[in-house]
Amino acid sequence: LTTELAGERVDIVLWSEDPAQFVIGALAPANVQSIVVDEERHAMDVVVDEENLAIAIGRGGQNVRLASELTGWRINIMSAEESAAKHEQESESVRKLFVEKLDVDAEVADILIAEGFTSLEEVAYVP
C-alpha cells in the first residue's frame, strides 16, 4: 500500500462508537493519560505525559489536526501540569461564582465543586 501511495505513510485507526476511545485510537502511538469530554462544546481535553506531547501534536500540529478532522471533535492536547492548572483556574472561577451568587462561604462552594457542580443551573435543578 505504501508503494502504491509513492511512499506516503498510512495510519489505520480502529473506529469506536465511544468518541473518547476513537480519539485515543486516532492519537496513537501517543499514550493518553486522561480525557475530559465536553459534549456541549464538542471538544475534548486530552492529557498526555511530557514525552508523548510532541507525538500527539505532531510536526506543525499535523497529528492533532488530522485526529480532529477524522473524529469530528475539537481536540486540545495538554500536559498533566497544564491540565492541573486549567482545572484549578476553572475551579477558582466556579468557586467565586458560587460565593457571589449563592451567598455561601468558600468551604460550601468547594463542597459543591467536589460533588461535581459546575454551574448555577446545575445547583438550581437538583432533584
Stockholm file with secondary structure:
# STOCKHOLM 1.0

chainA/1-127         LTTELAGERVDIVLWSEDPAQFVIGALAPANVQSIVVDEERHAMDVVVDEENLAIAIGRGGQNVRLASELTGWRINIMSAEESAAKHEQESESVRKLFVEKLDVDAEVADILIAEGFTSLEEVAYVP
#=GR chainA/1-127 SS CTTTTTTCCCCCCCCCSSHHHHHHHHHTTSCEEEEEEETTTTEEEEEECHHHHHHHHCGGGHHHHHHHHHHTSEEEEECHHHHHHHHHHHHHHHHHHHHHHHCCCHHHHHHHHHTTCCSHHHHHTCC
#=GC SS_cons         CTTTTTTCCCCCCCCCSSHHHHHHHHHTTSCEEEEEEETTTTEEEEEECHHHHHHHHCGGGHHHHHHHHHHTSEEEEECHHHHHHHHHHHHHHHHHHHHHHHCCCHHHHHHHHHTTCCSHHHHHTCC
//
